[in-house]
Amino acid sequence: MNRQSVFFTISISFIISILLVLISFVILMMGNHQRFKHSLVKKYEPIVRMFSHRHFGHIGSDLNEYLNSLNYELIDKPNLIEKIIKNPKKKVLIRGKKRFRFNIISIEKKRFIYIKRHGKIFLIKDKNENLENQSKYIILIFMLILVALILSFGLTIKKLMPLKLLKNEVSSLGDEKFDFSFDVSKKDEVSLLAQEFQKSANKLKNIKEARNVFIRNIMHELKTPITKGRFLMQLPRNEQNDTKLGEIFIRLELLINEFASIEELISLKKNIPKKYYFLDDIIDNAKDMLMIEDKKVICKYQNKKLKINFKLFSIAIKNLIDNGVKYSQDKKVTIKNAHEDIIFENKGEALEHELKKYYEPFFTNKHDKNSFGLGIYIIHHTLKANGYGLEYEYKNGINIFRCKKIS
């Protein structure tokens, strides 16, 4: 383990804390034991002194009465004395070091004073309430502190675990590995940091994806004007052809601006501005970008105002018109609307896969070798940025694409 890591520091702190608690526990137990012994000596010392003043172990009735008054009982039966002394449950609490031998013994919470003087044994039973040893409370408190420390250590390590995962994922960013996830349900600072890092990584992934789309989209979108330009170059030069060629270069410039808009959109660099525009103006702009003949686009919509980003929404409409004409049996597309929804219809075969599959960049049908698989991908992102979703259904030989207002 790296000695400079947070986990190493926390582990060392935990070990030191455990050691300090253990040392404190030992000191407290030793101190408690000494205090307990001292209290026993203080309690029973007067009784022992009384016997030390009696010569040759003579016990009079006055001493017996005095012991009874103090709630002590003198056991004078030899067989009972022997039974108590030899009891396997006997515990010696104190061993006296006086001129004559005495011990304080305990048997099942009962205490006895054992005195041996001049070869004679005296056993005195203490019938008073016993002094309580505080050691069990110290042990209980120690166990609670120990459990609390272990739980705190475990929870701290668990809370910091995203840092370890984060470290591993940061090192993988250099290899452009952006696909990872963290637990987003937690709200502590470390988890929030990991979540923010994940958001940044996802944004980097989107930017990288946008760069790839940008390059491939150039090939996809420039194909039509370049083809037309090459065709015009083969025709005799005249004013009409030169004008058309100039228009192609203007369209190329518009396409370059379009690419920048797409890159900005997919990268999610900022919130796009929206204003109200007539649907007619959006459709006309899309047709101009396509340089498509008006007869191929059948307009059956009401000219309503829509709150959208004109440039980006026109790109989505342009791609929907382009796909509608390209994959139509009669090379025509019909545009309708219902409230704020815009509907595109064309006659042709149904999509081979579900619509969501085409949201992936470069996803194409096997037989469609001329497509780069970016059309619906671009439509999806541009519509989404404008608060629209794309829906699809196939009915009676007609493909129906609906740009549905969702926000």
C-alpha positions as CSV (number, residue, x, y, z in Angstrom):
1,M,0.0,0.0,0.0
2,N,1.2,3.5,-0.9
3,R,2.3,5.2,2.4
4,Q,1.1,8.5,1.1
5,S,-2.4,7.3,0.2
6,V,-5.5,8.3,2.1
7,F,-6.4,4.7,2.7
8,F,-3.0,4.0,4.3
9,T,-3.3,7.1,6.6
10,I,-6.8,6.1,7.7
11,S,-5.7,2.5,8.4
12,I,-2.7,3.7,10.5
13,S,-5.0,6.1,12.4
14,F,-7.4,3.2,13.0
15,I,-4.6,1.0,14.3
16,I,-3.3,3.7,16.6
17,S,-6.8,4.4,17.9
18,I,-7.3,0.7,18.7
19,L,-4.0,0.5,20.5
20,L,-4.8,3.6,22.6
21,V,-8.2,2.2,23.5
22,L,-6.6,-1.2,24.5
23,I,-3.9,0.6,26.6
24,S,-6.6,2.7,28.3
25,F,-8.7,-0.4,28.9
26,V,-5.7,-2.2,30.6
27,I,-4.9,0.8,32.7
28,L,-8.6,1.2,33.8
29,M,-8.9,-2.5,34.6
30,M,-5.7,-2.4,36.7
31,G,-6.8,0.7,38.5
32,N,-10.3,-0.7,39.1
33,H,-8.8,-3.9,40.5
34,Q,-6.6,-2.0,42.9
35,R,-9.5,0.2,44.0
36,F,-11.7,-2.9,44.5
37,K,-9.0,-4.6,46.6
38,H,-8.5,-1.4,48.6
39,S,-12.3,-1.2,49.3
40,L,-12.4,-4.8,50.5
41,V,-9.4,-4.3,52.8
42,K,-11.0,-1.2,54.2
43,K,-14.2,-3.0,54.8
44,Y,-12.9,-6.2,56.4
45,E,-9.8,-4.9,58.2
46,P,-11.7,-4.0,61.4
47,I,-12.9,-7.6,61.6
48,V,-9.4,-9.0,61.1
49,R,-8.0,-6.7,63.8
50,M,-10.6,-7.9,66.3
51,F,-9.3,-11.4,65.8
52,S,-5.7,-10.3,66.1
53,H,-6.4,-9.0,69.6
54,R,-7.9,-12.3,70.8
55,H,-5.2,-14.5,72.3
56,F,-4.9,-18.1,71.2
57,G,-8.0,-17.8,69.1
58,H,-10.5,-17.6,72.0
59,I,-13.9,-16.4,70.8
60,G,-16.3,-15.1,73.4
61,S,-20.0,-14.6,73.2
62,D,-19.5,-10.8,73.2
63,L,-17.5,-11.1,69.9
64,N,-20.1,-13.4,68.4
65,E,-22.9,-11.0,69.3
66,Y,-20.9,-8.1,67.9
67,L,-20.4,-10.0,64.6
68,N,-24.1,-10.7,64.4
69,S,-24.9,-7.1,65.0
70,L,-22.7,-6.2,62.0
71,N,-24.6,-8.8,59.9
72,Y,-21.6,-11.3,60.0
73,E,-21.9,-14.9,60.8
74,L,-19.1,-17.0,62.4
75,I,-18.9,-20.5,61.0
76,D,-17.5,-22.8,63.6
77,K,-18.4,-26.2,62.3
78,P,-15.2,-27.9,61.0
79,N,-17.0,-29.9,58.2
80,L,-18.7,-26.8,56.9
81,I,-15.5,-24.8,57.0
82,E,-13.7,-27.6,55.1
83,K,-16.5,-27.8,52.5
84,I,-16.3,-24.0,51.9
85,I,-12.5,-23.9,51.7
86,K,-12.3,-26.8,49.3
87,N,-15.2,-25.6,47.1
88,P,-14.0,-25.6,43.4
89,K,-15.8,-22.4,42.7
90,K,-13.9,-20.6,45.4
91,K,-12.1,-17.4,44.3
92,V,-9.4,-15.7,46.5
93,L,-10.0,-12.0,46.3
94,I,-7.3,-10.9,48.7
95,R,-4.4,-12.7,50.3
96,G,-3.4,-11.0,53.6
97,K,0.2,-10.5,54.6
98,K,-0.2,-9.9,58.3
99,R,1.5,-11.8,61.1
100,F,-1.3,-14.3,60.9
101,R,-2.8,-15.6,57.7
102,F,-6.1,-14.2,56.4
103,N,-7.8,-14.3,53.0
104,I,-11.0,-12.8,51.5
105,I,-12.7,-15.5,49.4
106,S,-15.8,-15.4,47.2
107,I,-18.1,-18.3,46.3
108,E,-21.1,-17.5,44.0
109,K,-21.4,-13.9,45.1
110,K,-21.0,-14.8,48.8
111,R,-17.9,-13.5,50.6
112,F,-16.0,-15.1,53.5
113,I,-13.2,-13.9,55.7
114,Y,-10.7,-16.7,56.2
115,I,-8.5,-16.3,59.3
116,K,-5.8,-18.8,60.5
117,R,-4.2,-18.0,63.8
118,H,-2.1,-20.2,66.0
119,G,-3.1,-23.2,64.0
120,K,-6.8,-22.5,64.4
121,I,-9.1,-21.6,61.5
122,F,-11.9,-19.1,61.6
123,L,-14.4,-18.5,58.8
124,I,-16.7,-15.5,58.9
125,K,-19.5,-15.1,56.4
126,D,-20.4,-11.6,55.2
127,K,-24.2,-11.4,54.9
128,N,-24.2,-7.8,53.9
129,E,-24.7,-6.7,50.3
130,N,-21.4,-7.2,48.4
131,L,-19.4,-4.4,47.1
132,E,-19.8,-4.4,43.3
133,N,-16.9,-4.7,41.0
134,Q,-17.0,-2.1,38.3
135,S,-15.0,-4.1,35.8
136,K,-18.0,-5.4,33.8
137,Y,-19.1,-1.8,33.1
138,I,-15.5,-1.0,31.9
139,I,-15.6,-4.1,29.6
140,L,-19.0,-3.1,28.3
141,I,-17.9,0.5,27.5
142,F,-14.7,-0.9,25.9
143,M,-16.6,-3.2,23.7
144,L,-19.0,-0.4,22.6
145,I,-16.0,1.9,21.8
146,L,-14.3,-1.0,19.9
147,V,-17.4,-1.7,17.8
148,A,-17.9,2.0,17.2
149,L,-14.3,2.3,15.9
150,I,-14.6,-0.7,13.7
151,L,-17.9,0.5,12.2
152,S,-16.4,4.0,11.7
153,F,-13.4,2.5,10.0
154,G,-15.6,0.3,7.7
155,L,-17.9,3.2,6.8
156,T,-15.0,5.6,6.1
157,I,-13.4,3.1,3.8
158,K,-16.7,2.4,2.1
159,K,-17.3,6.2,1.6
160,L,-13.8,6.6,0.2
161,M,-14.0,3.6,-2.1
162,P,-15.2,5.8,-5.0
163,L,-11.9,7.6,-4.8
164,K,-10.0,4.4,-5.5
165,L,-12.3,3.7,-8.4
166,L,-11.9,7.3,-9.6
167,K,-8.1,6.9,-9.5
168,N,-8.3,3.8,-11.7
169,E,-10.7,5.4,-14.1
170,V,-8.6,8.6,-14.4
171,S,-5.6,6.6,-15.5
172,S,-7.8,5.0,-18.2
173,L,-8.8,8.3,-19.7
174,G,-5.5,8.5,-21.5
175,D,-6.5,5.4,-23.5
176,E,-9.8,7.1,-24.3
177,K,-11.9,4.7,-22.2
178,F,-14.9,6.8,-21.2
179,D,-17.4,4.0,-20.4
180,F,-17.6,3.6,-16.7
181,S,-20.2,4.4,-14.0
182,F,-20.4,5.2,-10.3
183,D,-23.2,4.8,-7.8
184,V,-25.3,8.0,-8.3
185,S,-27.7,7.3,-5.4
186,K,-25.2,8.6,-2.7
187,K,-24.9,12.2,-1.9
188,D,-21.7,12.4,0.1
189,E,-18.8,14.6,-1.1
190,V,-16.7,11.8,-2.5
191,S,-19.6,10.3,-4.5
192,L,-20.6,13.7,-5.8
193,L,-17.0,14.2,-6.9
194,A,-17.1,10.8,-8.7
195,Q,-20.4,11.8,-10.3
196,E,-19.0,15.1,-11.6
197,F,-16.0,13.3,-13.0
198,Q,-18.3,10.8,-14.7
199,K,-20.2,13.8,-16.3
200,S,-16.9,15.3,-17.5
201,A,-15.9,11.9,-19.0
202,N,-19.2,11.6,-20.7
203,K,-18.8,15.1,-22.1
204,L,-15.3,14.2,-23.4
205,K,-16.8,11.1,-25.0
206,N,-19.5,13.3,-26.7
207,I,-16.8,15.7,-27.9
208,K,-14.7,12.8,-29.3
209,E,-17.8,11.4,-30.9
210,A,-18.7,14.8,-32.4
211,R,-15.2,15.0,-34.0
212,N,-15.7,11.6,-35.6
213,V,-19.1,12.6,-36.8
214,F,-17.8,15.9,-38.1
215,I,-15.3,14.2,-40.3
216,R,-17.6,11.5,-41.6
217,N,-20.5,14.0,-42.0
218,I,-18.3,16.0,-44.4
219,M,-18.1,13.1,-46.7
220,H,-21.8,12.4,-46.3
221,E,-23.1,15.9,-46.8
222,L,-20.6,17.2,-49.4
223,K,-21.3,14.3,-51.8
224,T,-24.3,15.9,-53.5
225,P,-22.8,19.4,-54.2
226,I,-19.5,17.9,-55.3
227,T,-21.3,15.5,-57.7
228,K,-23.3,18.3,-59.2
229,G,-20.2,20.4,-59.4
230,R,-18.3,17.7,-61.3
231,F,-21.2,17.3,-63.6
232,L,-21.3,21.1,-64.3
233,M,-17.6,21.1,-65.0
234,Q,-18.1,18.7,-67.9
235,L,-20.7,20.9,-69.5
236,P,-19.8,23.8,-71.8
237,R,-19.0,27.0,-69.9
238,N,-21.7,29.6,-70.1
239,E,-23.3,32.1,-67.8
240,Q,-26.0,29.8,-66.6
241,N,-23.6,27.0,-65.7
242,D,-21.2,29.4,-64.0
243,T,-24.1,30.7,-61.9
244,K,-25.0,27.2,-60.9
245,L,-21.4,26.4,-60.1
246,G,-21.3,29.6,-57.9
247,E,-24.4,28.4,-56.1
248,I,-22.8,25.1,-55.4
249,F,-19.8,26.8,-53.7
250,I,-22.3,28.9,-51.7
251,R,-24.0,25.7,-50.6
252,L,-20.6,24.2,-49.7
253,E,-20.0,27.2,-47.4
254,L,-23.5,26.7,-45.8
255,L,-22.7,23.0,-45.3
256,I,-19.4,23.9,-43.5
257,N,-21.4,26.2,-41.2
258,E,-23.9,23.3,-40.7
259,F,-21.1,21.0,-39.7
260,A,-19.9,23.4,-37.0
261,S,-23.5,23.6,-35.7
262,I,-23.8,19.8,-35.5
263,E,-20.5,19.6,-33.7
264,E,-21.5,22.2,-31.2
265,L,-24.9,20.5,-30.7
266,I,-23.6,17.0,-30.1
267,S,-20.8,18.3,-27.8
268,L,-23.4,20.0,-25.7
269,K,-21.2,23.0,-25.2
270,K,-24.1,25.4,-24.4
271,N,-27.9,25.8,-24.5
272,I,-29.0,26.6,-28.0
273,P,-31.0,29.8,-28.5
274,K,-34.6,29.4,-29.7
275,K,-37.0,31.8,-31.4
276,Y,-40.4,31.6,-33.2
277,Y,-40.2,30.8,-36.9
278,F,-42.8,29.9,-39.5
279,L,-42.8,26.3,-40.7
280,D,-42.8,27.5,-44.3
281,D,-39.5,29.3,-43.8
282,I,-38.0,26.2,-42.2
283,I,-39.1,23.9,-45.0
284,D,-37.8,26.4,-47.7
285,N,-34.4,26.6,-46.0
286,A,-34.1,22.8,-45.8
287,K,-35.0,22.5,-49.5
288,D,-32.4,25.2,-50.4
289,M,-29.7,23.3,-48.5
290,L,-30.7,20.1,-50.4
291,M,-31.0,21.9,-53.8
292,I,-34.0,19.7,-54.4
293,E,-36.8,20.3,-56.9
294,D,-40.1,21.6,-55.4
295,K,-42.2,18.9,-57.1
296,K,-40.5,16.3,-55.0
297,V,-41.7,17.8,-51.7
298,I,-45.5,17.8,-51.3
299,C,-46.6,20.3,-48.7
300,K,-49.9,19.7,-46.9
301,Y,-49.2,21.5,-43.7
302,Q,-50.6,24.6,-42.0
303,N,-48.0,27.4,-41.8
304,K,-47.7,27.6,-38.0
305,K,-45.0,29.2,-35.8
306,L,-42.6,26.9,-34.0
307,K,-40.2,27.9,-31.2
308,I,-36.9,26.3,-32.4
309,N,-33.3,27.0,-33.3
310,F,-33.7,27.8,-37.0
311,K,-30.3,26.6,-38.1
312,L,-30.3,23.2,-36.3
313,F,-34.0,22.5,-36.8
314,S,-33.5,23.1,-40.6
315,I,-30.8,20.5,-40.6
316,A,-33.2,17.9,-39.1
317,I,-35.9,18.8,-41.6
318,K,-33.4,18.7,-44.4
319,N,-32.3,15.1,-43.5
320,L,-35.9,14.0,-43.1
321,I,-36.8,15.3,-46.6
322,D,-33.6,13.8,-48.0
323,N,-34.3,10.4,-46.6
324,G,-38.0,10.6,-47.6
325,V,-37.1,11.3,-51.2
326,K,-34.1,8.9,-51.4
327,Y,-36.0,5.9,-50.0
328,S,-39.4,6.6,-51.6
329,Q,-40.7,4.5,-54.5
330,D,-42.0,7.6,-56.3
331,K,-39.1,9.8,-55.1
332,K,-41.5,12.1,-53.3
333,V,-42.1,13.0,-49.7
334,T,-45.3,14.5,-48.2
335,I,-45.1,17.0,-45.2
336,K,-48.0,17.4,-42.9
337,N,-48.5,18.8,-39.4
338,A,-50.7,18.4,-36.4
339,H,-50.5,21.1,-33.8
340,E,-46.7,21.5,-33.2
341,D,-45.9,18.0,-34.6
342,I,-44.5,17.7,-38.1
343,I,-45.2,14.6,-40.1
344,F,-43.2,13.2,-43.1
345,E,-44.7,10.4,-45.3
346,N,-43.3,8.5,-48.2
347,K,-44.2,5.3,-50.1
348,G,-41.7,2.5,-49.7
349,E,-40.5,-0.4,-47.7
350,A,-40.5,-0.4,-43.9
351,L,-37.4,0.1,-41.8
352,E,-35.5,-3.2,-41.4
353,H,-34.8,-2.5,-37.7
354,E,-36.5,-0.6,-34.9
355,L,-36.0,3.2,-35.0
356,K,-33.6,3.4,-32.0
357,K,-31.0,1.3,-33.8
358,Y,-30.7,4.1,-36.3
359,Y,-29.9,6.5,-33.5
360,E,-26.4,5.0,-33.4
361,P,-23.9,6.7,-35.6
362,F,-22.9,4.8,-38.8
363,F,-25.7,2.3,-38.4
364,T,-27.0,1.3,-41.9
365,N,-28.9,-1.4,-43.6
366,K,-26.8,-4.1,-45.2
367,H,-28.0,-3.4,-48.7
368,D,-27.6,0.4,-48.4
369,K,-23.9,0.7,-49.2
370,N,-24.1,4.4,-50.2
371,S,-25.2,5.6,-46.8
372,F,-22.9,6.5,-44.0
373,G,-25.6,5.9,-41.4
374,L,-25.6,9.5,-40.1
375,G,-29.0,10.8,-41.3
376,I,-31.3,9.6,-38.5
377,Y,-28.5,10.0,-36.0
378,I,-28.2,13.7,-36.8
379,I,-32.0,14.1,-37.0
380,H,-32.4,12.5,-33.5
381,H,-29.8,14.9,-31.9
382,T,-31.0,18.1,-33.6
383,L,-34.7,17.4,-32.8
384,K,-33.8,16.5,-29.2
385,A,-31.9,19.8,-28.8
386,N,-35.1,21.6,-30.0
387,G,-37.4,19.8,-27.6
388,Y,-38.7,17.3,-30.1
389,G,-38.7,13.5,-30.4
390,L,-38.8,11.3,-33.4
391,E,-41.5,8.6,-33.8
392,Y,-42.0,6.1,-36.6
393,E,-44.8,3.8,-37.9
394,Y,-45.5,1.9,-41.0
395,K,-49.0,1.8,-42.3
396,N,-50.5,0.6,-45.6
397,G,-47.1,0.8,-47.4
398,I,-46.3,4.3,-46.1
399,N,-43.4,5.2,-43.9
400,I,-44.6,7.8,-41.3
401,F,-41.9,9.9,-39.4
402,R,-43.4,12.2,-36.8
403,C,-41.4,15.0,-35.2
404,K,-43.3,15.1,-31.9
405,K,-43.1,18.1,-29.5
406,I,-42.1,16.8,-26.1
407,S,-41.0,20.0,-24.2
